Amino acid sequence: MRKFTIVVLSLLISANVVSQTDVKDTYNVLVDNTGNISLPKEYRQNWTFLGSYFVQSAPTPTGETSHDMHTVYTQPYAVTHYRKHGNFPDGAVLIKEVNATKTEPLTTGLASYQDAPKVIFAMVKDTKSRFAGNAAWDEGWGWALFNPGDPKSQTTTWKGEGLNNCFGCHIPVKANDWVSTQGYKSVLGK
Ligand code: HEC
């Protein structure tokens, strides 16, 4: 019986360590000493799918619009923490893919589904103001943009305006720590 208790206890302890490792690893694995952010590998397989937004894009100068599927992922521990405390822990990473869609009639009806990614965004929670001199870090988050297939962030050169492009558009949810959680309620619990 004692042996059984020890085995169960050590399993519980290691499960807890493993679950927190994913956010604790952020500043060892995904962010270097100067604040450069890399795209995590295998997040689609290993992270939690938070939710999706189906978005009709703003028209291009020639008037074309597209319907994109925005799919958002975070580490499993970030969800556990959010459900308990109502906020994202230091090291939480939110990944948003903007995916093209395909539409075809299926037996369910006219169906649209996600196709190739067009661009990938990331926000990295930083409760310690680590990179004061780095323009990609502000308001408690690191902000990154990736071209598909390239793990190096392009944020500071994006459309020549860098971070302002991220902030300006997230202002409606500033009071919600800059995150549009209304689309992730079923996972985050609120
Ligand atoms: C055109 C406005 C716009 C711009 C520009 C923009 N965002 Fe967002 N972002 C949004 C909106 C609105 C959402 C949530 C709904 C959606 O995806 O349509 C969102 C969602 C996200 C998410 C998923 C978490 C959340 O807040 O829901 C991440 C991560 C993200 N953006 C990062 C960035 C980064 C990094 C940049 C700059 C490189 C950026 N965004 C620029 C409007 C924008």
Boltz pocket constraint, residues with backbone or C-beta under 6 A from the ligand:
constraints:
  - pocket:
      binder: B
      contacts: [[A, 53], [A, 55], [A, 70], [A, 72], [A, 94], [A, 95], [A, 96], [A, 121], [A, 122], [A, 123], [A, 142], [A, 143], [A, 144], [A, 145], [A, 155], [A, 158], [A, 162], [A, 163], [A, 165], [A, 166], [A, 167], [A, 169], [A, 170], [A, 178], [A, 179], [A, 180], [A, 181]]
      max_distance: 6.0
